[in-house]
């Protein structure tokens, strides 16, 4: 997950390398670092100045591919299975600061596993 260390200039170089050199300034001017890539999707790209729909789809797909996550369905029900753990980890890792800097994927998984039994225990007791 070396992309988490990317500066906005590294992200811009990557955007150029995937065939979108016209958008490098959109990423540098909006200071989109590797940690912020989790938020780059078809909803967020117009805020960066990218409005061509086909380009938005292609960039979003390449970002998901880079991050190793699946597309989040917009009409998600609480009855649906849990989301992809990599995507959840990247959301927790995206802020700056000591807590996010020190968070590893293994620690995230361990914390998630520790929370699940407590949640299911509490929900059984509430019934």
Backbone as XML, in Angstrom:
<?xml version="1.0"?>
<chain id="A" units="angstrom">
  <residue number="1" name="UNK">
    <atom name="N" x="0.826" y="-1.198" z="0.000"/>
    <atom name="CA" x="0.000" y="0.000" z="0.000"/>
    <atom name="C" x="0.862" y="1.250" z="0.000"/>
  </residue>
  <residue number="2" name="UNK">
    <atom name="N" x="1.885" y="1.221" z="-0.840"/>
    <atom name="CA" x="2.808" y="2.362" z="-0.888"/>
    <atom name="C" x="2.112" y="3.648" z="-1.340"/>
  </residue>
  <residue number="3" name="UNK">
    <atom name="N" x="0.982" y="3.537" z="-2.037"/>
    <atom name="CA" x="0.265" y="4.730" z="-2.494"/>
    <atom name="C" x="-0.187" y="5.601" z="-1.325"/>
  </residue>
  <residue number="4" name="UNK">
    <atom name="N" x="-0.307" y="5.034" z="-0.125"/>
    <atom name="CA" x="-0.688" y="5.831" z="1.039"/>
    <atom name="C" x="0.353" y="6.901" z="1.357"/>
  </residue>
  <residue number="5" name="UNK">
    <atom name="N" x="1.577" y="6.707" z="0.895"/>
    <atom name="CA" x="2.659" y="7.661" z="1.138"/>
    <atom name="C" x="2.782" y="8.703" z="0.023"/>
  </residue>
  <residue number="6" name="UNK">
    <atom name="N" x="1.991" y="8.583" z="-1.032"/>
    <atom name="CA" x="2.114" y="9.483" z="-2.181"/>
    <atom name="C" x="1.731" y="10.917" z="-1.837"/>
  </residue>
  <residue number="7" name="UNK">
    <atom name="N" x="2.501" y="11.845" z="-2.354"/>
    <atom name="CA" x="2.156" y="13.263" z="-2.271"/>
    <atom name="C" x="1.156" y="13.570" z="-3.382"/>
  </residue>
  <residue number="8" name="UNK">
    <atom name="N" x="0.636" y="14.785" z="-3.401"/>
    <atom name="CA" x="-0.286" y="15.153" z="-4.481"/>
    <atom name="C" x="0.427" y="15.140" z="-5.832"/>
  </residue>
  <residue number="9" name="UNK">
    <atom name="N" x="1.718" y="15.393" z="-5.845"/>
    <atom name="CA" x="2.487" y="15.350" z="-7.097"/>
    <atom name="C" x="2.667" y="13.904" z="-7.576"/>
  </residue>
  <residue number="10" name="UNK">
    <atom name="N" x="2.840" y="12.981" z="-6.635"/>
    <atom name="CA" x="2.906" y="11.558" z="-7.004"/>
    <atom name="C" x="1.577" y="11.106" z="-7.600"/>
  </residue>
  <residue number="11" name="UNK">
    <atom name="N" x="0.479" y="11.539" z="-6.978"/>
    <atom name="CA" x="-0.853" y="11.188" z="-7.489"/>
    <atom name="C" x="-1.025" y="11.777" z="-8.889"/>
  </residue>
  <residue number="12" name="UNK">
    <atom name="N" x="-0.607" y="13.016" z="-9.079"/>
    <atom name="CA" x="-0.722" y="13.650" z="-10.399"/>
    <atom name="C" x="0.086" y="12.887" z="-11.447"/>
  </residue>
  <residue number="13" name="UNK">
    <atom name="N" x="1.281" y="12.437" z="-11.076"/>
    <atom name="CA" x="2.085" y="11.634" z="-12.009"/>
    <atom name="C" x="1.376" y="10.320" z="-12.347"/>
  </residue>
  <residue number="14" name="UNK">
    <atom name="N" x="0.743" y="9.723" z="-11.353"/>
    <atom name="CA" x="0.003" y="8.486" z="-11.600"/>
    <atom name="C" x="-1.190" y="8.748" z="-12.526"/>
  </residue>
  <residue number="15" name="UNK">
    <atom name="N" x="-1.903" y="9.837" z="-12.295"/>
    <atom name="CA" x="-3.043" y="10.198" z="-13.153"/>
    <atom name="C" x="-2.558" y="10.377" z="-14.589"/>
  </residue>
  <residue number="16" name="UNK">
    <atom name="N" x="-1.416" y="11.016" z="-14.754"/>
    <atom name="CA" x="-0.841" y="11.186" z="-16.090"/>
    <atom name="C" x="-0.468" y="9.829" z="-16.694"/>
  </residue>
  <residue number="17" name="UNK">
    <atom name="N" x="0.088" y="8.945" z="-15.871"/>
    <atom name="CA" x="0.534" y="7.642" z="-16.378"/>
    <atom name="C" x="-0.622" y="6.739" z="-16.811"/>
  </residue>
  <residue number="18" name="UNK">
    <atom name="N" x="-1.818" y="6.976" z="-16.271"/>
    <atom name="CA" x="-2.964" y="6.157" z="-16.676"/>
    <atom name="C" x="-3.737" y="6.791" z="-17.838"/>
  </residue>
  <residue number="19" name="UNK">
    <atom name="N" x="-3.172" y="7.871" z="-18.384"/>
    <atom name="CA" x="-3.743" y="8.438" z="-19.600"/>
    <atom name="C" x="-4.577" y="9.693" z="-19.445"/>
  </residue>
  <residue number="20" name="UNK">
    <atom name="N" x="-4.433" y="10.403" z="-18.335"/>
    <atom name="CA" x="-5.222" y="11.608" z="-18.119"/>
    <atom name="C" x="-4.348" y="12.807" z="-17.722"/>
  </residue>
  <residue number="21" name="UNK">
    <atom name="N" x="-3.382" y="13.164" z="-18.566"/>
    <atom name="CA" x="-2.484" y="14.269" z="-18.215"/>
    <atom name="C" x="-3.209" y="15.606" z="-18.063"/>
  </residue>
  <residue number="22" name="UNK">
    <atom name="N" x="-4.355" y="15.741" z="-18.721"/>
    <atom name="CA" x="-5.110" y="16.995" z="-18.648"/>
    <atom name="C" x="-5.659" y="17.265" z="-17.243"/>
  </residue>
  <residue number="23" name="UNK">
    <atom name="N" x="-5.642" y="16.252" z="-16.360"/>
    <atom name="CA" x="-6.212" y="16.423" z="-15.024"/>
    <atom name="C" x="-5.170" y="16.505" z="-13.912"/>
  </residue>
  <residue number="24" name="UNK">
    <atom name="N" x="-3.905" y="16.535" z="-14.248"/>
    <atom name="CA" x="-2.886" y="16.558" z="-13.192"/>
    <atom name="C" x="-3.043" y="17.777" z="-12.283"/>
  </residue>
  <residue number="25" name="UNK">
    <atom name="N" x="-3.343" y="18.935" z="-12.858"/>
    <atom name="CA" x="-3.514" y="20.144" z="-12.049"/>
    <atom name="C" x="-4.712" y="20.020" z="-11.108"/>
  </residue>
  <residue number="26" name="UNK">
    <atom name="N" x="-5.750" y="19.321" z="-11.517"/>
    <atom name="CA" x="-6.926" y="19.128" z="-10.656"/>
    <atom name="C" x="-6.527" y="18.440" z="-9.355"/>
  </residue>
  <residue number="27" name="UNK">
    <atom name="N" x="-5.602" y="17.501" z="-9.456"/>
    <atom name="CA" x="-5.183" y="16.750" z="-8.272"/>
    <atom name="C" x="-4.168" y="17.525" z="-7.437"/>
  </residue>
  <residue number="28" name="UNK">
    <atom name="N" x="-3.257" y="18.244" z="-8.083"/>
    <atom name="CA" x="-2.271" y="18.996" z="-7.303"/>
    <atom name="C" x="-2.905" y="20.225" z="-6.653"/>
  </residue>
  <residue number="29" name="UNK">
    <atom name="N" x="-3.748" y="20.935" z="-7.383"/>
    <atom name="CA" x="-4.380" y="22.139" z="-6.820"/>
    <atom name="C" x="-5.326" y="21.817" z="-5.670"/>
  </residue>
  <residue number="30" name="UNK">
    <atom name="N" x="-5.908" y="20.639" z="-5.686"/>
    <atom name="CA" x="-6.822" y="20.221" z="-4.616"/>
    <atom name="C" x="-6.135" y="19.352" z="-3.568"/>
  </residue>
  <residue number="31" name="UNK">
    <atom name="N" x="-4.812" y="19.239" z="-3.692"/>
    <atom name="CA" x="-3.967" y="18.528" z="-2.729"/>
    <atom name="C" x="-4.510" y="17.117" z="-2.448"/>
  </residue>
  <residue number="32" name="UNK">
    <atom name="N" x="-4.727" y="16.360" z="-3.516"/>
    <atom name="CA" x="-5.183" y="14.976" z="-3.388"/>
    <atom name="C" x="-3.947" y="14.081" z="-3.252"/>
  </residue>
  <residue number="33" name="UNK">
    <atom name="N" x="-3.714" y="13.646" z="-2.035"/>
    <atom name="CA" x="-2.586" y="12.751" z="-1.738"/>
    <atom name="C" x="-3.047" y="11.303" z="-1.876"/>
  </residue>
  <residue number="34" name="UNK">
    <atom name="N" x="-2.124" y="10.384" z="-1.711"/>
    <atom name="CA" x="-2.477" y="8.976" z="-1.768"/>
    <atom name="C" x="-3.524" y="8.583" z="-0.740"/>
  </residue>
  <residue number="35" name="UNK">
    <atom name="N" x="-3.467" y="9.211" z="0.422"/>
    <atom name="CA" x="-4.449" y="8.921" z="1.470"/>
    <atom name="C" x="-5.846" y="9.386" z="1.089"/>
  </residue>
  <residue number="36" name="UNK">
    <atom name="N" x="-5.931" y="10.393" z="0.267"/>
    <atom name="CA" x="-7.236" y="10.939" z="-0.108"/>
    <atom name="C" x="-7.855" y="10.215" z="-1.298"/>
  </residue>
  <residue number="37" name="UNK">
    <atom name="N" x="-7.105" y="9.318" z="-1.931"/>
    <atom name="CA" x="-7.637" y="8.608" z="-3.101"/>
    <atom name="C" x="-8.886" y="7.797" z="-2.788"/>
  </residue>
  <residue number="38" name="UNK">
    <atom name="N" x="-9.068" y="7.373" z="-1.540"/>
    <atom name="CA" x="-10.258" y="6.607" z="-1.174"/>
    <atom name="C" x="-11.529" y="7.403" z="-1.469"/>
  </residue>
  <residue number="39" name="UNK">
    <atom name="N" x="-11.428" y="8.719" z="-1.473"/>
    <atom name="CA" x="-12.591" y="9.574" z="-1.707"/>
    <atom name="C" x="-12.801" y="9.936" z="-3.170"/>
  </residue>
  <residue number="40" name="UNK">
    <atom name="N" x="-11.882" y="9.535" z="-4.029"/>
    <atom name="CA" x="-11.975" y="9.893" z="-5.448"/>
    <atom name="C" x="-12.922" y="8.918" z="-6.141"/>
  </residue>
  <residue number="41" name="UNK">
    <atom name="N" x="-14.107" y="9.436" z="-6.464"/>
    <atom name="CA" x="-15.110" y="8.655" z="-7.177"/>
    <atom name="C" x="-15.936" y="9.596" z="-8.055"/>
  </residue>
  <residue number="42" name="UNK">
    <atom name="N" x="-16.925" y="9.066" z="-8.716"/>
    <atom name="CA" x="-17.715" y="9.876" z="-9.659"/>
    <atom name="C" x="-18.494" y="10.993" z="-8.978"/>
  </residue>
  <residue number="43" name="UNK">
    <atom name="N" x="-18.710" y="10.890" z="-7.695"/>
    <atom name="CA" x="-19.394" y="11.965" z="-6.974"/>
    <atom name="C" x="-18.416" y="13.099" z="-6.665"/>
  </residue>
  <residue number="44" name="UNK">
    <atom name="N" x="-17.190" y="12.750" z="-6.324"/>
    <atom name="CA" x="-16.197" y="13.730" z="-5.874"/>
    <atom name="C" x="-15.436" y="14.386" z="-7.022"/>
  </residue>
  <residue number="45" name="UNK">
    <atom name="N" x="-15.244" y="13.684" z="-8.126"/>
    <atom name="CA" x="-14.420" y="14.210" z="-9.226"/>
    <atom name="C" x="-14.900" y="15.548" z="-9.788"/>
  </residue>
  <residue number="46" name="UNK">
    <atom name="N" x="-16.208" y="15.806" z="-9.935"/>
    <atom name="CA" x="-16.610" y="17.126" z="-10.424"/>
    <atom name="C" x="-16.162" y="18.274" z="-9.512"/>
  </residue>
  <residue number="47" name="UNK">
    <atom name="N" x="-16.049" y="18.011" z="-8.224"/>
    <atom name="CA" x="-15.555" y="19.034" z="-7.288"/>
    <atom name="C" x="-14.098" y="19.375" z="-7.562"/>
  </residue>
  <residue number="48" name="UNK">
    <atom name="N" x="-13.381" y="18.415" z="-8.165"/>
    <atom name="CA" x="-11.978" y="18.650" z="-8.521"/>
    <atom name="C" x="-11.849" y="19.330" z="-9.878"/>
  </residue>
  <residue number="49" name="UNK">
    <atom name="N" x="-12.953" y="19.426" z="-10.610"/>
    <atom name="CA" x="-12.920" y="20.037" z="-11.932"/>
    <atom name="C" x="-12.969" y="19.040" z="-13.070"/>
  </residue>
  <residue number="50" name="UNK">
    <atom name="N" x="-13.235" y="17.776" z="-12.770"/>
    <atom name="CA" x="-13.311" y="16.736" z="-13.794"/>
    <atom name="C" x="-14.784" y="16.427" z="-14.028"/>
  </residue>
  <residue number="51" name="UNK">
    <atom name="N" x="-15.291" y="16.794" z="-15.213"/>
    <atom name="CA" x="-16.726" y="16.669" z="-15.461"/>
    <atom name="C" x="-17.076" y="15.769" z="-16.636"/>
  </residue>
  <residue number="52" name="UNK">
    <atom name="N" x="-16.096" y="15.315" z="-17.402"/>
    <atom name="CA" x="-16.383" y="14.398" z="-18.503"/>
    <atom name="C" x="-16.737" y="13.037" z="-17.887"/>
  </residue>
  <residue number="53" name="UNK">
    <atom name="N" x="-17.975" y="12.577" z="-18.152"/>
    <atom name="CA" x="-18.475" y="11.389" z="-17.476"/>
    <atom name="C" x="-17.647" y="10.140" z="-17.766"/>
  </residue>
  <residue number="54" name="UNK">
    <atom name="N" x="-17.253" y="9.948" z="-19.002"/>
    <atom name="CA" x="-16.446" y="8.762" z="-19.337"/>
    <atom name="C" x="-15.087" y="8.802" z="-18.628"/>
  </residue>
  <residue number="55" name="UNK">
    <atom name="N" x="-14.493" y="9.985" z="-18.557"/>
    <atom name="CA" x="-13.227" y="10.127" z="-17.829"/>
    <atom name="C" x="-13.432" y="9.863" z="-16.336"/>
  </residue>
  <residue number="56" name="UNK">
    <atom name="N" x="-14.549" y="10.367" z="-15.804"/>
    <atom name="CA" x="-14.848" y="10.140" z="-14.382"/>
    <atom name="C" x="-14.975" y="8.648" z="-14.087"/>
  </residue>
  <residue number="57" name="UNK">
    <atom name="N" x="-15.669" y="7.932" z="-14.957"/>
    <atom name="CA" x="-15.832" y="6.491" z="-14.772"/>
    <atom name="C" x="-14.482" y="5.770" z="-14.836"/>
  </residue>
  <residue number="58" name="UNK">
    <atom name="N" x="-13.676" y="6.145" z="-15.822"/>
    <atom name="CA" x="-12.377" y="5.486" z="-16.008"/>
    <atom name="C" x="-11.437" y="5.771" z="-14.834"/>
  </residue>
  <residue number="59" name="UNK">
    <atom name="N" x="-11.378" y="7.016" z="-14.398"/>
    <atom name="CA" x="-10.501" y="7.374" z="-13.278"/>
    <atom name="C" x="-10.964" y="6.676" z="-12.005"/>
  </residue>
  <residue number="60" name="UNK">
    <atom name="N" x="-12.267" y="6.676" z="-11.752"/>
    <atom name="CA" x="-12.807" y="6.006" z="-10.564"/>
    <atom name="C" x="-12.470" y="4.520" z="-10.579"/>
  </residue>
  <residue number="61" name="UNK">
    <atom name="N" x="-12.610" y="3.885" z="-11.739"/>
    <atom name="CA" x="-12.301" y="2.457" z="-11.855"/>
    <atom name="C" x="-10.822" y="2.193" z="-11.589"/>
  </residue>
  <residue number="62" name="UNK">
    <atom name="N" x="-9.954" y="3.047" z="-12.124"/>
    <atom name="CA" x="-8.508" y="2.864" z="-11.924"/>
    <atom name="C" x="-8.117" y="3.104" z="-10.463"/>
  </residue>
  <residue number="63" name="UNK">
    <atom name="N" x="-8.771" y="4.058" z="-9.814"/>
    <atom name="CA" x="-8.491" y="4.301" z="-8.391"/>
    <atom name="C" x="-8.908" y="3.076" z="-7.576"/>
  </residue>
  <residue number="64" name="UNK">
    <atom name="N" x="-10.099" y="2.544" z="-7.831"/>
    <atom name="CA" x="-10.545" y="1.344" z="-7.116"/>
    <atom name="C" x="-9.584" y="0.184" z="-7.356"/>
  </residue>
  <residue number="65" name="UNK">
    <atom name="N" x="-9.117" y="0.061" z="-8.599"/>
    <atom name="CA" x="-8.154" y="-0.994" z="-8.934"/>
    <atom name="C" x="-6.857" y="-0.812" z="-8.148"/>
  </residue>
  <residue number="66" name="UNK">
    <atom name="N" x="-6.349" y="0.420" z="-8.110"/>
    <atom name="CA" x="-5.124" y="0.712" z="-7.361"/>
    <atom name="C" x="-5.294" y="0.384" z="-5.880"/>
  </residue>
  <residue number="67" name="UNK">
    <atom name="N" x="-6.432" y="0.777" z="-5.328"/>
    <atom name="CA" x="-6.679" y="0.579" z="-3.907"/>
    <atom name="C" x="-7.069" y="-0.855" z="-3.568"/>
  </residue>
  <residue number="68" name="UNK">
    <atom name="N" x="-7.445" y="-1.608" z="-4.576"/>
    <atom name="CA" x="-7.848" y="-2.987" z="-4.338"/>
    <atom name="C" x="-9.214" y="-3.110" z="-3.701"/>
  </residue>
  <residue number="69" name="UNK">
    <atom name="N" x="-10.118" y="-2.175" z="-4.039"/>
    <atom name="CA" x="-11.461" y="-2.211" z="-3.458"/>
    <atom name="C" x="-12.502" y="-2.378" z="-4.560"/>
  </residue>
  <residue number="70" name="UNK">
    <atom name="N" x="-13.669" y="-2.821" z="-4.152"/>
    <atom name="CA" x="-14.771" y="-2.967" z="-5.094"/>
    <atom name="C" x="-15.636" y="-1.717" z="-5.036"/>
  </residue>
  <residue number="71" name="UNK">
    <atom name="N" x="-16.424" y="-1.528" z="-6.055"/>
    <atom name="CA" x="-17.299" y="-0.360" z="-6.113"/>
    <atom name="C" x="-18.353" y="-0.466" z="-5.027"/>
  </residue>
  <residue number="72" name="UNK">
    <atom name="N" x="-18.577" y="0.613" z="-4.301"/>
    <atom name="CA" x="-19.575" y="0.641" z="-3.250"/>
    <atom name="C" x="-20.943" y="0.907" z="-3.873"/>
  </residue>
  <residue number="73" name="UNK">
    <atom name="N" x="-21.882" y="0.015" z="-3.674"/>
    <atom name="CA" x="-23.218" y="0.263" z="-4.218"/>
    <atom name="C" x="-23.898" y="1.408" z="-3.471"/>
  </residue>
  <residue number="74" name="UNK">
    <atom name="N" x="-24.586" y="2.257" z="-4.195"/>
    <atom name="CA" x="-25.213" y="3.438" z="-3.589"/>
    <atom name="C" x="-26.493" y="3.086" z="-2.857"/>
  </residue>
  <residue number="75" name="UNK">
    <atom name="N" x="-27.170" y="2.045" z="-3.269"/>
    <atom name="CA" x="-28.432" y="1.677" z="-2.627"/>
    <atom name="C" x="-28.192" y="0.526" z="-1.657"/>
  </residue>
  <residue number="76" name="UNK">
    <atom name="N" x="-27.232" y="0.681" z="-0.816"/>
    <atom name="CA" x="-26.817" y="-0.364" z="0.106"/>
    <atom name="C" x="-27.799" y="-0.481" z="1.265"/>
  </residue>
  <residue number="77" name="UNK">
    <atom name="N" x="-28.199" y="-1.697" z="1.564"/>
    <atom name="CA" x="-29.100" y="-1.966" z="2.664"/>
    <atom name="C" x="-28.297" y="-2.423" z="3.877"/>
  </residue>
  <residue number="78" name="UNK">
    <atom name="N" x="-28.815" y="-2.169" z="5.060"/>
    <atom name="CA" x="-28.119" y="-2.640" z="6.262"/>
    <atom name="C" x="-28.152" y="-4.157" z="6.340"/>
  </residue>
  <residue number="79" name="UNK">
    <atom name="N" x="-29.029" y="-4.791" z="5.570"/>
    <atom name="CA" x="-29.096" y="-6.247" z="5.534"/>
    <atom name="C" x="-28.014" y="-6.849" z="4.627"/>
  </residue>
  <residue number="80" name="UNK">
    <atom name="N" x="-27.340" y="-6.000" z="3.852"/>
    <atom name="CA" x="-26.280" y="-6.479" z="2.972"/>
    <atom name="C" x="-25.097" y="-6.975" z="3.796"/>
  </residue>
  <residue number="81" name="UNK">
    <atom name="N" x="-24.281" y="-7.866" z="3.217"/>
    <atom name="CA" x="-23.089" y="-8.312" z="3.939"/>
    <atom name="C" x="-22.139" y="-7.138" z="4.187"/>
  </residue>
  <residue number="82" name="UNK">
    <atom name="N" x="-21.247" y="-7.283" z="5.145"/>
    <atom name="CA" x="-20.303" y="-6.199" z="5.462"/>
    <atom name="C" x="-19.465" y="-5.797" z="4.249"/>
  </residue>
  <residue number="83" name="UNK">
    <atom name="N" x="-19.036" y="-4.548" z="4.269"/>
    <atom name="CA" x="-18.198" y="-4.031" z="3.184"/>
    <atom name="C" x="-16.813" y="-4.643" z="3.226"/>
  </residue>
  <residue number="84" name="UNK">
    <atom name="N" x="-16.125" y="-4.491" z="2.134"/>
    <atom name="CA" x="-14.760" y="-4.956" z="1.935"/>
    <atom name="C" x="-13.845" y="-4.342" z="3.001"/>
  </residue>
  <residue number="85" name="UNK">
    <atom name="N" x="-13.067" y="-5.171" z="3.693"/>
    <atom name="CA" x="-12.223" y="-4.690" z="4.791"/>
    <atom name="C" x="-11.121" y="-3.744" z="4.311"/>
  </residue>
  <residue number="86" name="UNK">
    <atom name="N" x="-10.627" y="-3.919" z="3.091"/>
    <atom name="CA" x="-9.583" y="-3.020" z="2.580"/>
    <atom name="C" x="-10.143" y="-1.608" z="2.433"/>
  </residue>
  <residue number="87" name="UNK">
    <atom name="N" x="-11.345" y="-1.488" z="1.880"/>
    <atom name="CA" x="-11.971" y="-0.175" z="1.737"/>
    <atom name="C" x="-12.212" y="0.493" z="3.072"/>
  </residue>
  <residue number="88" name="UNK">
    <atom name="N" x="-12.678" y="-0.272" z="4.044"/>
    <atom name="CA" x="-12.903" y="0.282" z="5.379"/>
    <atom name="C" x="-11.579" y="0.724" z="6.016"/>
  </residue>
  <residue number="89" name="UNK">
    <atom name="N" x="-10.533" y="-0.086" z="5.836"/>
    <atom name="CA" x="-9.215" y="0.277" z="6.364"/>
    <atom name="C" x="-8.727" y="1.585" z="5.735"/>
  </residue>
  <residue number="90" name="UNK">
    <atom name="N" x="-8.861" y="1.704" z="4.413"/>
    <atom name="CA" x="-8.385" y="2.908" z="3.734"/>
    <atom name="C" x="-9.149" y="4.144" z="4.174"/>
  </residue>
  <residue number="91" name="UNK">
    <atom name="N" x="-10.431" y="4.003" z="4.479"/>
    <atom name="CA" x="-11.184" y="5.142" z="5.011"/>
    <atom name="C" x="-10.638" y="5.566" z="6.369"/>
  </residue>
  <residue number="92" name="UNK">
    <atom name="N" x="-10.283" y="4.594" z="7.206"/>
    <atom name="CA" x="-9.710" y="4.912" z="8.517"/>
    <atom name="C" x="-8.298" y="5.471" z="8.395"/>
  </residue>
  <residue number="93" name="UNK">
    <atom name="N" x="-7.575" y="5.086" z="7.352"/>
    <atom name="CA" x="-6.187" y="5.503" z="7.150"/>
    <atom name="C" x="-6.099" y="6.868" z="6.468"/>
  </residue>
  <residue number="94" name="UNK">
    <atom name="N" x="-7.165" y="7.324" z="5.822"/>
    <atom name="CA" x="-7.097" y="8.530" z="5.000"/>
    <atom name="C" x="-6.825" y="9.833" z="5.763"/>
  </residue>
  <residue number="95" name="UNK">
    <atom name="N" x="-7.309" y="10.005" z="6.992"/>
    <atom name="CA" x="-6.965" y="11.257" z="7.687"/>
    <atom name="C" x="-5.476" y="11.319" z="8.012"/>
  </residue>
  <residue number="96" name="UNK">
    <atom name="N" x="-5.003" y="12.505" z="8.280"/>
    <atom name="CA" x="-3.621" y="12.646" z="8.723"/>
    <atom name="C" x="-3.598" y="12.640" z="10.245"/>
  </residue>
  <residue number="97" name="UNK">
    <atom name="N" x="-2.451" y="12.435" z="10.794"/>
    <atom name="CA" x="-2.311" y="12.447" z="12.244"/>
    <atom name="C" x="-1.701" y="11.157" z="12.752"/>
  </residue>
  <residue number="98" name="UNK">
    <atom name="N" x="-1.300" y="11.184" z="14.011"/>
    <atom name="CA" x="-0.576" y="10.063" z="14.610"/>
    <atom name="C" x="-1.390" y="8.776" z="14.610"/>
  </residue>
  <residue number="99" name="UNK">
    <atom name="N" x="-2.673" y="8.864" z="14.932"/>
    <atom name="CA" x="-3.496" y="7.657" z="14.984"/>
    <atom name="C" x="-3.553" y="6.973" z="13.624"/>
  </residue>
  <residue number="100" name="UNK">
    <atom name="N" x="-3.814" y="7.739" z="12.564"/>
    <atom name="CA" x="-3.877" y="7.165" z="11.214"/>
    <atom name="C" x="-2.496" y="6.694" z="10.761"/>
  </residue>
  <residue number="101" name="UNK">
    <atom name="N" x="-1.467" y="7.458" z="11.085"/>
    <atom name="CA" x="-0.105" y="7.073" z="10.698"/>
    <atom name="C" x="0.295" y="5.730" z="11.299"/>
  </residue>
  <residue number="102" name="UNK">
    <atom name="N" x="-0.117" y="5.480" z="12.530"/>
    <atom name="CA" x="0.281" y="4.264" z="13.233"/>
    <atom name="C" x="-0.620" y="3.067" z="12.935"/>
  </residue>
  <residue number="103" name="UNK">
    <atom name="N" x="-1.743" y="3.294" z="12.301"/>
    <atom name="CA" x="-2.672" y="2.207" z="12.019"/>
    <atom name="C" x="-2.127" y="1.315" z="10.902"/>
  </residue>
  <residue number="104" name="UNK">
    <atom name="N" x="-2.016" y="0.046" z="11.186"/>
    <atom name="CA" x="-1.611" y="-0.931" z="10.167"/>
    <atom name="C" x="-2.846" y="-1.739" z="9.787"/>
  </residue>
  <residue number="105" name="UNK">
    <atom name="N" x="-2.764" y="-2.387" z="8.652"/>
    <atom name="CA" x="-3.887" y="-3.202" z="8.200"/>
    <atom name="C" x="-4.155" y="-4.333" z="9.191"/>
  </residue>
  <residue number="106" name="UNK">
    <atom name="N" x="-3.098" y="-4.949" z="9.707"/>
    <atom name="CA" x="-3.277" y="-6.038" z="10.672"/>
    <atom name="C" x="-3.935" y="-5.535" z="11.946"/>
  </residue>
  <residue number="107" name="UNK">
    <atom name="N" x="-3.510" y="-4.374" z="12.437"/>
    <atom name="CA" x="-4.118" y="-3.810" z="13.651"/>
    <atom name="C" x="-5.595" y="-3.499" z="13.398"/>
  </residue>
  <residue number="108" name="UNK">
    <atom name="N" x="-5.894" y="-2.949" z="12.217"/>
    <atom name="CA" x="-7.280" y="-2.672" z="11.857"/>
    <atom name="C" x="-8.108" y="-3.956" z="11.888"/>
  </residue>
  <residue number="109" name="UNK">
    <atom name="N" x="-7.569" y="-5.033" z="11.291"/>
    <atom name="CA" x="-8.287" y="-6.313" z="11.278"/>
    <atom name="C" x="-8.469" y="-6.857" z="12.693"/>
  </residue>
  <residue number="110" name="UNK">
    <atom name="N" x="-7.418" y="-6.745" z="13.513"/>
    <atom name="CA" x="-7.509" y="-7.220" z="14.894"/>
    <atom name="C" x="-8.574" y="-6.439" z="15.666"/>
  </residue>
  <residue number="111" name="UNK">
    <atom name="N" x="-8.594" y="-5.113" z="15.509"/>
    <atom name="CA" x="-9.594" y="-4.278" z="16.184"/>
    <atom name="C" x="-10.997" y="-4.614" z="15.709"/>
  </residue>
  <residue number="112" name="UNK">
    <atom name="N" x="-11.139" y="-4.866" z="14.412"/>
    <atom name="CA" x="-12.440" y="-5.206" z="13.846"/>
    <atom name="C" x="-12.923" y="-6.534" z="14.401"/>
  </residue>
  <residue number="113" name="UNK">
    <atom name="N" x="-12.032" y="-7.503" z="14.489"/>
    <atom name="CA" x="-12.405" y="-8.831" z="15.013"/>
    <atom name="C" x="-12.785" y="-8.750" z="16.486"/>
  </residue>
  <residue number="114" name="UNK">
    <atom name="N" x="-12.108" y="-7.894" z="17.245"/>
    <atom name="CA" x="-12.409" y="-7.757" z="18.661"/>
    <atom name="C" x="-13.764" y="-7.097" z="18.869"/>
  </residue>
  <residue number="115" name="UNK">
    <atom name="N" x="-14.156" y="-6.216" z="17.958"/>
    <atom name="CA" x="-15.434" y="-5.508" z="18.102"/>
    <atom name="C" x="-16.618" y="-6.396" z="17.738"/>
  </residue>
  <residue number="116" name="UNK">
    <atom name="N" x="-16.454" y="-7.274" z="16.775"/>
    <atom name="CA" x="-17.578" y="-8.073" z="16.288"/>
    <atom name="C" x="-18.225" y="-8.929" z="17.379"/>
  </residue>
  <residue number="117" name="UNK">
    <atom name="N" x="-17.473" y="-9.710" z="18.174"/>
    <atom name="CA" x="-18.134" y="-10.532" z="19.190"/>
    <atom name="C" x="-18.892" y="-9.686" z="20.212"/>
  </residue>
  <residue number="118" name="UNK">
    <atom name="N" x="-18.329" y="-8.529" z="20.581"/>
    <atom name="CA" x="-19.001" y="-7.668" z="21.540"/>
    <atom name="C" x="-20.314" y="-7.155" z="20.973"/>
  </residue>
  <residue number="119" name="UNK">
    <atom name="N" x="-20.309" y="-6.791" z="19.692"/>
    <atom name="CA" x="-21.515" y="-6.266" z="19.076"/>
    <atom name="C" x="-22.576" y="-7.361" z="19.012"/>
  </residue>
  <residue number="120" name="UNK">
    <atom name="N" x="-22.204" y="-8.573" z="18.590"/>
    <atom name="CA" x="-23.194" y="-9.637" z="18.476"/>
    <atom name="C" x="-23.698" y="-10.033" z="19.871"/>
  </residue>
  <residue number="121" name="UNK">
    <atom name="N" x="-22.811" y="-10.000" z="20.878"/>
    <atom name="CA" x="-23.217" y="-10.327" z="22.240"/>
    <atom name="C" x="-24.239" y="-9.298" z="22.742"/>
  </residue>
  <residue number="122" name="UNK">
    <atom name="N" x="-23.958" y="-8.026" z="22.506"/>
    <atom name="CA" x="-24.867" y="-6.972" z="22.938"/>
    <atom name="C" x="-26.207" y="-7.069" z="22.235"/>
  </residue>
  <residue number="123" name="UNK">
    <atom name="N" x="-26.173" y="-7.388" z="20.945"/>
    <atom name="CA" x="-27.431" y="-7.450" z="20.216"/>
    <atom name="C" x="-28.265" y="-8.646" z="20.674"/>
  </residue>
  <residue number="124" name="UNK">
    <atom name="N" x="-27.622" y="-9.756" z="21.087"/>
    <atom name="CA" x="-28.370" y="-10.904" z="21.609"/>
    <atom name="C" x="-28.998" y="-10.566" z="22.942"/>
  </residue>
  <residue number="125" name="UNK">
    <atom name="N" x="-28.253" y="-9.839" z="23.770"/>
    <atom name="CA" x="-28.766" y="-9.478" z="25.073"/>
    <atom name="C" x="-29.917" y="-8.488" z="24.990"/>
  </residue>
  <residue number="126" name="UNK">
    <atom name="N" x="-29.975" y="-7.707" z="23.911"/>
    <atom name="CA" x="-31.005" y="-6.693" z="23.788"/>
    <atom name="C" x="-32.335" y="-7.285" z="23.365"/>
  </residue>
  <residue number="127" name="UNK">
    <atom name="N" x="-32.319" y="-8.502" z="22.833"/>
    <atom name="CA" x="-33.566" y="-9.099" z="22.339"/>
    <atom name="C" x="-34.423" y="-9.644" z="23.431"/>
  </residue>
</chain>
